[in-house]
Amino acid sequence: MRIVAGRGTPATALLTRQRVAHTLHPYDVAPDTPNYGAEVAAALGVPPERVFKSLVASVDGVLTVAVVPVTGELDLKTLATAVGGKRATLADRTLAERTTGYVRGGISPLGQRKALPTVVDSSAERFPTVYVSAGRRGLQLELAPADLIRLTSATTAPVAAP
């Protein structure tokens, strides 16, 4: 899919600049829909365990991105351990948006305003491609998990709880 001029995002610009194979997938799901991630997966026609959400947490005061499947929740204790911390809490929405440059519901792990430590749930490595936000609501991008991990300098760990 092609992005119309002026409609790209920092995430799509990064992938283009790095010549990373990816596919863009627009979808139409209301932002206030209950179980939003599952509805996005249904709209895209893909198994929900291949669709990942990006959550910003504070681990011992350091903002950290966790990329977890929409089928589960973020295990904050495991996230803290994965980055060598003791305590993690979800970050304040305004701080997360200001730091990443994206709005909630459209936070991409790629192309963030400030590079943050990132942990991708290890389940991503089971799939040839995964789906993450392209940096705005209504647009997902599909790419190889290895590219996601490399471009975000992420570590992998089992940070999703069922």
Residue pairs with C-beta under 8 A, 6 or more apart in sequence:
1 23
1 24
1 25
1 26
3 12
3 24
8 16
9 102
9 108
9 111
9 134
9 135
9 136
9 139
10 101
10 108
10 110
10 111
10 112
10 113
10 135
11 108
11 110
11 111
11 133
11 134
11 135
11 141
12 22
12 24
12 111
12 134
12 135
12 141
13 111
14 110
14 111
14 151
15 22
15 110
15 141
15 143
15 151
18 151
20 143
20 147
20 151
21 143
21 144
21 147
22 141
22 142
22 143
22 147
23 129
23 141
23 142
23 143
24 134
24 139
24 140
24 141
24 142
25 44
25 131
25 139
25 140
25 141
25 142
26 138
26 139
27 40
27 43
27 44
27 138
27 139
27 140
28 43
28 138
29 36
29 39
29 40
29 43
29 138
31 105
31 137
33 39
36 70
36 105
37 48
37 51
37 53
37 70
37 71
38 48
38 70
38 71
40 51
40 70
40 140
41 47
41 48
41 50
41 51
41 70
41 131
42 48
44 51
44 131
44 140
46 131
48 69
48 70
48 71
49 69
49 71
49 123
49 127
50 69
50 127
50 129
50 130
50 131
51 69
51 70
51 130
51 131
51 132
51 140
52 67
52 68
52 69
52 70
52 120
52 121
52 124
52 130
52 131
52 132
53 67
53 68
53 69
53 70
53 132
53 133
54 65
54 66
54 67
54 107
54 108
54 109
54 132
54 133
55 65
55 66
55 67
55 68
55 74
55 90
55 107
56 63
56 64
56 65
56 66
56 90
56 91
56 95
56 96
56 99
56 100
56 107
56 116
57 63
57 64
57 65
57 66
57 74
57 76
57 79
57 88
57 89
57 90
57 91
58 64
58 88
58 89
58 90
58 91
59 79
59 80
59 83
59 85
59 87
59 88
59 117
60 80
60 85
60 86
60 87
60 88
62 83
62 85
62 117
63 91
63 95
63 96
63 99
63 116
63 117
64 79
64 83
64 85
64 88
64 116
64 117
64 118
64 119
65 100
65 109
65 112
65 116
65 117
65 118
65 119
65 152
66 74
66 79
66 118
66 119
66 121
66 159
67 109
67 118
67 119
67 120
67 121
67 124
67 132
67 148
67 152
67 154
68 74
68 121
68 159
68 160
69 121
69 123
69 124
69 160
71 160
71 162
72 121
72 160
72 161
72 162
73 160
73 161
73 162
74 90
74 159
74 160
74 161
75 158
75 159
75 160
75 161
76 88
76 89
76 90
77 88
78 157
78 158
78 159
78 161
79 85
79 88
79 119
79 157
79 159
80 86
80 87
80 88
81 157
82 119
82 155
82 157
82 159
83 117
83 119
83 155
91 99
93 104
96 104
96 107
97 103
97 104
97 107
99 112
99 113
99 114
99 116
100 107
100 108
100 112
100 113
100 114
100 116
101 111
101 112
101 113
101 114
102 108
102 112
102 133
102 135
102 136
103 136
103 137
105 133
105 137
106 133
106 135
106 136
106 137
106 138
106 139
107 133
107 135
108 132
108 133
108 134
108 135
108 141
109 118
109 120
109 132
109 133
109 148
109 152
109 154
110 132
110 135
110 141
110 148
110 151
110 152
111 135
115 153
118 152
118 153
118 154
118 155
119 154
119 155
119 156
119 157
119 159
120 145
120 148
120 149
120 152
120 154
120 155
120 156
121 156
121 157
121 158
121 159
121 160
122 156
122 157
122 158
122 159
123 158
123 160
124 130
124 145
124 148
124 149
124 156
125 145
125 146
125 156
127 145
128 144
129 142
129 143
129 144
129 145
130 142
130 143
130 144
130 145
130 148
131 140
131 141
131 142
132 140
132 141
132 143
132 148
133 139
133 140
133 141
134 140
134 141
148 154
149 156
